[in-house]
Amino acid sequence: MQVRPEASKDRMTFPYETYDLIDQCNEEAPLVAAWSGDGLHFILKDKAVFEKDFLTTKYESFIKQLNNYGFTKINSKLEELGRTIPKGEEHFEHVNFRRGQRDMCKDVKRAKILLKKIAEEIYYSRENKRLKSDNSRLIVENSCQADEIKRLAEELKQMKETNRNTNAACEHQGVSHAIDSRSGNGDGMTSQVMIDTMAVPRNVANYDSSFPATVIPISSSSSTMSSSSPPSLPMPRVFTLALENLIAGNSTRGENVSKMGSDGTGN
């Protein structure tokens, strides 16, 4: 096999060697091997001469290499298109093997490498499909979580509003809870004390001063009001408790003074 001098040694793989060989035959021995009229495939016309004068291996070995690198015999294809193929001719094509485009030979790969590339493409295609599926699932899950967070936020808002309303109602009704832990056996005793603070005046200013003042005489020897006291209007409970405490205190002091006088002691 003769090799053109411009073909560098590191580029002399089978695709480049075949390209140079067909190109050389096309110029020097077109009746042995040549490019097709459109330059899309090449033709082996005389097997015996081609093997003897141009190949360094057996013709069958050359054909086997063509198959290994993905070249396809297209005799049947051309006949189906109405082409008449002379006896003994063999037509071969490869998508990256074109007349005048030698640089495309770099893309002519061995079938094993090609199959590996195809397998990788299939793998990455499946992996890409899986990742897209996972991404779609995560988008749906994220949407569901966002809806759940929104629902919980709304529920928390309602709970806060209910808590505020409850506190306001408790303050309005004067409800308080106390825990009495002074049980003798150590068990806590819970008691609920309810005081209607709205019904009880909080200070003296709340008492209606439009009513006439009533003088209640207090006897040092009696804890009851005089029967001759004029009738009075009902007093608020705060005043009633205050008067009862004052009367009880005066009565106790009067009894103590009398007792001290009878014993001959005093201040």
C-alpha positions, 0 to 999 in steps of 0.5 A: 500500500502506498501512502501519501507523504502529506499524511502524518504518521500519528494520523495513519489509522485505518480510516485515514489509510482507506481514504488515501487508498481510495483517493489514490485509486480514483486518480491512478486506477479508477477501474480498480477502485474509485469514489462514486459520482456524488462522492458519498461512497466508494466502489471496489471494482476489481478485487484481485488487482486491488488486493495485489497492487494496493493492499498489504493484507488479504482482501477479506481482512480489509472487508472485515476492517471496514465492517469493524469501523462501521462501513456498510455495503449498499449494493442492495440499497442501490438496486432498490433505487433502480441502479444497475450494479456491474458483476463483481463491484462492491459499494461501501459507505459511511456517514463520515467518509466523504470525498474531499473531506478527509478530516471527517475520518476522525469521526470514523470509530471502531464498532466497539468504541461506537457501541460503547458510545451508544451505550453511554448515550443510552445510559445518560438518556435514561439517567436524564429521564430519571433525574427529570422524573425525580425533579418533577416529584420533588416539585410536587412534594415541595408544593404539598409542603408549601400548602401544609406550611400555609395551612399550619400558619393559618391554624396558628393564626386562628389559635392566637385569635382564639387565645386573645378572645379567651383572655379578653373574655376572662378579663371582662368576666373577672375569672381567675384560677388559683391553686391551693397546695396547702392540703394536709396530705400533700395533694394539691387542691384546686379551687376556682374563685370567681369574683364579679368585679364588674358588679363591685365598685373598685373604689369610693369614686365609683359610688354615686354621690348624688344620694344623701349621706347617711350617718350611722351611729356606732355604739361602743358596747354594741356591734349593731347599728342603732334602731333609731337610725334613719333608713338608708339606701342600699350600700355597695358591698365594699362599703358594707364590708368596711363598715362591718369591720369598723364596727367590729374593731370599735366594739373590741377596743371598747371592751378592752378599755372597760376591762382595763378600767375594772382591773385598775390598769390603763395608759 
